[in-house]
């Protein structure tokens, strides 16, 4: 279908600068890009026609910060744990037990769920050995999704109070786990290898970034070298900022101010979480153009706090949206994230106008595209842009009445309404069926994931609730 096709009779949420909603329109796609949008119809000629009567067409959702591989560690393994407990007693031992085959399988499972719920682009952050990284990137490419792989790294272990806190959690098990630290030379060797091998693959659909994991565990000199190296190559840099109060200070400075002092805040930096921020921190993020990603489900799941998103939006920061780890959410469904982001801040601030449906839809589309450095290519349905789009069936009872499409999509959609998904005009889902996996193959992926997860639990010696 990537050659030439027409989507006919759709209600189009364009997400263009005017946030235009076209009640009834036809969209022509040619060679992977939107070629025409018309309210008076388009002559299809020999092109295939998708009849979108009663359906809504919108840009594909952008998951701007995730950790795909740990999807095999969900199912209750991380439930009801605080961040450090979850990190040290589930993530650390669990991921050490993965094989490259497990890593690839995690992508396949994630892609099934994410595509079915309308995600077309994803950033995953993984602190793993190169063979597992290669297996993941190959599988991400095979999925057809627009994919960014960020190779994360830490150089240092927790020190001082952080170390005491970490040891107290590990002591509950009586185990210790390898720190998985990298030297500066290892960071550049491994990241360069992955960038050289995979960055720009499939017509630019697959990207690779460096990922200094958490500033308190990365030497600022190394962080700066990585940032400069990325800048020379036109890459973004993915990191985690102020997720936990004890990791929100470096060298006596709040982490945002530490990054600013080292010249590390810029539009290249994609900062997940950004929970524990002062007004000065927000001002610095705004002035530097730093990309911020909100992860509401994860932050609530782990009890980490609530990011001051309405304040950042008020400063003009184009905050993006993500699902974070697939085992501290425990979904890969961006529509759930949209609804939660809409509701959470209203309740926290006791203000129903604290954030709007339109603002959160922007976070999941336009702002996500900007975080990836792809705002000129995706994030809205406009002539000339890549055809990363999703088509939703609006016929369900929960989608009625429908008076204001952005509100209906933000508050009433589950993600199950998605029927068609395209990336670069290539169908990833057609009329509710995955294009790159048959029903039997999708069933096999689910069954293999269950078996692989059980094997990982056994190898890692993880505690299963109720066992």
C-alpha positions in Angstrom: 0.0 0.0 0.0 3.0 2.3 0.4 2.9 3.3 -3.2 -0.3 5.2 -3.5 -3.6 5.1 -1.6 -6.5 7.2 -0.5 -8.2 7.4 2.9 -11.7 8.5 2.2 -14.5 10.0 4.3 -12.5 10.4 7.5 -12.8 13.0 10.2 -9.3 14.3 10.3 -7.6 15.5 13.5 -4.7 17.2 11.6 -2.7 18.5 14.7 -1.4 21.2 12.4 -0.5 24.6 13.7 -4.1 25.7 13.8 -5.1 22.3 15.4 -7.7 22.0 12.6 -10.3 19.2 12.7 -11.8 18.5 9.3 -15.2 16.8 9.7 -15.0 14.9 6.4 -12.0 14.7 4.2 -10.0 12.5 1.9 -6.2 12.0 2.3 -3.9 10.9 -0.6 -0.7 9.2 0.3 2.1 8.8 -2.3 5.5 7.3 -1.7 5.1 7.3 2.1 4.1 11.0 2.4 0.8 12.9 2.6 0.3 14.3 -1.0 -3.2 15.9 -0.7 -5.9 16.6 1.8 -9.3 17.5 0.3 -12.8 18.1 1.6 -14.3 17.6 -1.9 -12.9 14.2 -2.6 -9.9 12.8 -4.4 -9.9 10.8 -7.6 -8.2 7.6 -6.6 -7.5 6.3 -10.1 -5.6 3.1 -9.6 -4.9 3.8 -6.0 -6.3 1.6 -3.2 -9.1 3.2 -1.2 -9.6 2.8 2.5 -13.2 3.7 3.4 -13.0 5.6 6.7 -16.7 6.4 7.0 -17.4 6.8 10.8 -13.7 6.8 11.6 -11.2 9.4 12.8 -7.7 9.8 11.3 -5.0 11.3 13.4 -1.2 11.4 13.6 0.4 8.3 15.0 1.3 8.5 18.7 4.9 9.1 19.7 6.2 7.3 22.8 9.1 9.5 23.6 10.6 7.6 26.5 10.3 3.8 27.2 12.3 0.8 28.2 11.0 -2.0 26.0 13.1 -4.9 27.1 11.7 -5.2 30.6 8.2 -6.0 29.2 9.1 -9.7 30.0 9.4 -8.6 33.7 5.8 -7.4 34.1 2.8 -9.4 35.2 3.1 -8.5 38.9 6.9 -8.9 39.4 7.4 -5.1 40.0 4.1 -4.3 41.5 3.8 -2.2 44.7 7.5 -1.6 45.0 9.3 1.7 45.4 11.8 2.8 42.8 15.1 1.5 44.4 13.5 -1.7 45.5 12.0 -2.3 42.0 15.3 -1.3 40.3 17.6 -3.5 42.4 15.4 -6.5 43.1 13.5 -6.8 39.8 15.3 -4.9 37.0 18.9 -5.6 37.9 18.8 -9.4 38.4 16.0 -9.8 35.8 17.8 -8.2 32.9 21.1 -9.9 33.6 19.2 -13.2 32.9 18.1 -12.2 29.4 19.4 -13.8 26.3 19.5 -12.0 22.9 16.5 -14.1 21.9 14.6 -12.8 25.0 15.6 -9.2 24.0 14.2 -9.7 20.5 11.0 -11.3 21.8 10.4 -8.4 24.2 10.3 -6.1 21.1 7.9 -8.3 19.3 5.5 -8.4 22.3 5.8 -4.6 22.8 5.2 -4.0 19.1 2.0 -6.0 19.1 0.5 -4.0 22.0 1.9 -0.6 20.9 0.8 -0.9 17.3 -2.6 -2.1 18.2 -3.1 0.9 20.4 -1.8 3.5 17.9 1.9 4.0 18.6 3.9 4.6 15.5 7.2 5.9 17.0 9.0 4.9 20.1 12.3 5.7 22.0 13.6 2.9 24.1 16.5 3.3 26.6 18.4 0.1 27.3 21.5 -0.4 29.6 22.4 -3.8 28.1 25.3 -5.6 26.4 25.8 -5.0 22.7 24.6 -8.5 21.6 21.2 -7.8 23.3 21.1 -4.3 21.9 21.7 -5.6 18.3 18.9 -8.2 18.8 16.6 -5.5 19.9 17.4 -3.0 17.1 17.0 -5.8 14.5 13.6 -6.6 15.9 12.6 -2.9 16.1 13.4 -2.5 12.5 11.4 -5.7 11.6 8.4 -4.3 13.5 8.0 -1.4 11.0 7.7 1.1 13.8 9.7 4.4 13.8 12.2 3.5 16.4 15.0 5.1 18.4 17.4 2.9 20.4 19.3 4.8 23.1 22.2 2.8 24.6 22.2 3.8 28.3 25.2 3.7 30.6 26.3 4.4 34.1 29.9 5.0 35.1 29.6 5.1 38.9 27.7 3.2 41.6 25.6 4.9 44.2 27.6 6.7 46.9 26.9 8.0 50.4 23.2 8.1 51.3 22.3 6.6 47.9 24.6 3.6 48.6 23.1 3.1 52.1 19.6 3.2 50.6 20.6 0.8 47.8 22.2 -1.6 50.3 19.2 -1.6 52.6 17.0 -2.8 49.7 19.4 -5.4 48.5 19.9 -6.6 52.1 16.2 -7.6 52.2 17.2 -10.4 49.7 20.7 -11.0 51.0 22.0 -10.7 47.4 24.3 -8.4 45.5 24.1 -7.7 41.8 26.8 -6.7 39.3 26.8 -2.9 38.8 27.0 -3.1 35.0 29.2 0.0 34.9 30.9 1.2 31.8 34.2 3.1 31.3 34.4 6.1 29.1 36.2 4.1 26.4 33.6 1.3 26.5 30.8 3.9 26.2 32.3 5.4 23.0 33.3 2.0 21.5 29.8 0.4 22.0 27.8 3.5 21.1 29.9 4.2 18.0 29.5 0.6 16.9 25.7 0.7 17.1 25.4 4.2 15.5 27.6 3.1 12.6 25.8 -0.1 12.1 22.1 0.9 12.5 21.6 4.7 12.6 19.5 5.8 9.6 18.5 2.2 8.6 15.3 1.7 6.6 15.2 5.2 5.1 15.9 6.8 8.5 13.1 5.0 10.3 15.6 3.5 12.8 17.8 5.8 14.8 20.4 5.3 17.5 21.3 7.7 20.3 23.7 7.7 23.3 22.1 7.5 26.7 24.0 8.7 29.8 21.5 7.1 32.1 21.2 9.2 35.3 23.5 12.3 35.8 24.4 11.3 39.4 26.0 8.1 38.0 27.8 9.6 35.1 30.9 11.8 35.3 30.2 15.3 34.0 33.3 15.2 31.8 32.1 12.0 30.1 28.5 13.4 29.8 30.0 16.4 28.0 32.1 14.4 25.7 29.1 12.3 24.8 27.0 15.4 24.2 29.6 16.9 21.9 30.0 13.7 20.1 26.3 13.4 19.6 26.1 17.0 18.4 28.7 16.4 15.7 26.6 13.6 14.4 23.2 15.2 14.6 22.0 12.8 17.4 19.9 13.4 20.4 21.0 12.4 23.9 18.5 10.5 26.2 18.7 10.7 30.0 16.7 10.6 33.2 16.3 13.8 35.3 15.0 14.2 38.8 13.0 11.0 38.9 13.8 10.4 42.6 14.6 13.0 45.2 17.9 11.3 46.2 19.0 11.3 42.6 18.0 15.0 42.0 21.3 16.5 43.2 24.8 16.3 41.8 27.8 17.9 43.5 25.6 20.0 45.8 23.5 21.4 42.9 20.0 20.4 41.8 20.5 18.1 38.8 19.1 20.6 36.2 21.4 23.3 37.5 24.3 20.8 37.5 23.6 20.0 33.8 23.3 23.7 33.0 26.7 24.5 34.7 28.4 21.9 32.5 26.6 23.2 29.3 24.6 20.0 28.9 21.1 21.5 28.6 20.2 22.0 25.0 17.6 20.9 22.4 19.7 17.7 21.9 18.9 16.5 25.5 15.8 14.4 25.9 15.1 14.4 29.6 12.6 11.8 31.0 10.7 12.3 34.2 11.6 15.9 35.4 9.6 15.5 38.6 11.4 17.3 41.4 12.0 20.7 39.9 12.2 24.3 41.1 11.1 27.4 39.2 14.7 28.0 38.4 15.0 24.5 37.0 12.0 25.0 34.8 13.4 28.3 33.6 16.7 26.7 32.7 14.9 23.9 30.8 12.9 26.5 28.8 15.8 28.7 28.0 18.0 25.8 26.8 15.3 24.2 24.7 15.7 20.9 26.5 13.2 18.2 25.5 11.1 17.0 28.5 9.1 13.8 28.6 6.3 13.2 31.0 5.8 9.6 32.3 2.7 9.8 34.5 1.9 6.1 34.9 5.4 5.1 35.8 5.8 7.9 38.3 2.6 7.0 40.0 3.3 3.3 39.9 6.6 3.7 41.7 5.4 6.5 44.0 8.1 8.8 42.6 6.0 11.9 42.4 4.2 14.1 39.9 6.0 16.2 37.3 5.0 19.9 37.3 3.8 19.6 33.7 1.2 22.4 33.7 3.9 24.8 35.0 6.3 23.7 32.3 3.6 24.1 29.6 3.0 27.5 31.0 6.6 28.4 30.4 6.3 27.2 26.8 8.2 24.0 27.2 6.7 21.5 24.6 6.5 18.5 27.0 6.3 15.1 25.3 4.7 11.9 26.6 5.9 8.3 27.2 5.1 5.0 29.0 8.6 4.5 30.6 9.4 0.9 31.6 7.0 -1.7 30.4 7.1 -3.3 33.9 6.4 -0.2 36.0 3.3 0.9 34.0 2.4 -2.0 33.0 1.1 -1.1 29.6 2.5 0.0 26.3 -0.7 1.8 25.5 -0.3 5.6 24.8 -4.1 6.3 25.0 -4.1 5.2 28.6 -1.1 7.6 29.2 -3.0 10.4 27.5 -6.1 10.0 29.7 -4.0 9.8 32.8 -2.0 12.9 31.9 -5.3 14.7 31.3 -6.8 13.7 34.7 -3.8 13.6 37.0 -2.9 17.2 37.1 -6.5 18.4 37.4 -6.7 16.4 40.6 -3.3 17.3 42.0 -4.0 21.0 41.4 -7.7 20.9 42.1 -8.2 22.8 38.9 -10.0 21.2 36.0 -8.3 23.7 33.6 -4.8 22.8 34.8 -4.3 20.9 31.5 -6.5 20.4 28.5 -7.2 17.5 26.2 -5.7 19.4 23.3 -2.5 20.0 25.2 -2.1 16.3 26.1 -2.8 15.3 22.5 -0.1 17.7 21.5 2.3 16.0 23.9 1.6 12.6 22.4 2.0 13.8 18.8 3.6 17.1 17.9 5.7 17.5 21.0 6.9 13.9 20.8 7.9 14.5 17.2 9.9 17.5 18.3 11.6 15.5 21.1 12.8 13.1 18.4 14.0 15.9 16.2 11.4 15.0 13.6 8.9 17.8 13.9 9.3 18.6 10.2 8.5 15.0 9.3 5.9 13.6 11.7 3.5 14.6 14.4 0.7 16.1 12.3 -1.2 15.3 9.1 0.0 17.9 6.6 0.9 17.8 2.9 4.6 16.8 2.6 4.9 15.1 5.9 5.5 11.4 6.3 2.4 9.3 6.5 2.6 8.1 10.1 -1.1 7.9 10.9 -3.7 5.9 12.7 -7.4 5.4 11.9 -9.8 4.9 14.8 -13.3 3.3 14.7 -15.6 5.8 16.4 -18.7 3.6 16.4 -18.4 2.1 19.9 -20.9 3.2 22.6 -18.2 4.6 24.8 -17.3 7.0 21.9 -20.8 8.6 21.9 -21.9 11.3 22.1 -19.1 13.0 20.2 -19.1 16.8 20.1 -15.4 17.7 20.4 -13.0 15.2 18.9 -9.9 16.1 20.9 -11.8 15.6 24.2 -13.4 12.3 23.0 -10.0 10.9 22.0 -8.4 12.0 25.3 -11.1 11.0 27.7 -13.1 8.2 26.0 -10.7 6.3 23.8 -9.1 3.1 25.1 -6.8 2.4 22.3 -8.8 -0.6 21.1 -10.5 1.7 18.6 -7.4 1.7 16.4 -8.1 -0.2 13.2 -5.4 1.0 10.8 -1.8 2.0 11.4 0.7 3.4 8.9 4.4 4.3 9.2 5.9 5.9 6.1 2.7 5.0 4.4 3.4 1.3 5.1 0.5 -0.5 6.9 1.4 -2.0 10.2 -2.2 -2.8 10.9 -5.0 -3.2 8.4 -8.7 -3.4 9.5 -7.6 -4.7 12.9 -5.1 -7.2 11.8 -1.4 -6.8 12.2 0.3 -6.6 8.9 3.6 -8.1 9.9 2.3 -10.9 12.1 -0.5 -13.3 11.4 -3.0 -14.2 14.1 -1.1 -17.5 14.7 2.2 -15.6 14.8 0.8 -13.1 17.3 -0.5 -15.9 19.4 2.9 -17.6 19.3 4.5 -14.3 20.4 2.3 -14.2 23.5 2.9 -17.8 24.4 6.7 -17.5 23.9 6.7 -14.3 26.0 5.0 -16.2 28.9 7.5 -19.0 28.7 10.5 -16.8 28.3 9.4 -14.7 31.3 9.0 -17.7 33.5 12.5 -18.9 32.5 14.0 -15.5 33.3 12.3 -15.5 36.7 13.8 -18.9 37.3 17.3 -18.0 36.2 17.3 -14.7 38.1 15.7 -16.1 41.2 13.0 -13.4 41.3 10.3 -13.4 43.8 6.8 -14.0 42.4 4.0 -12.5 44.5 1.9 -15.2 46.1 4.3 -18.0 45.2 
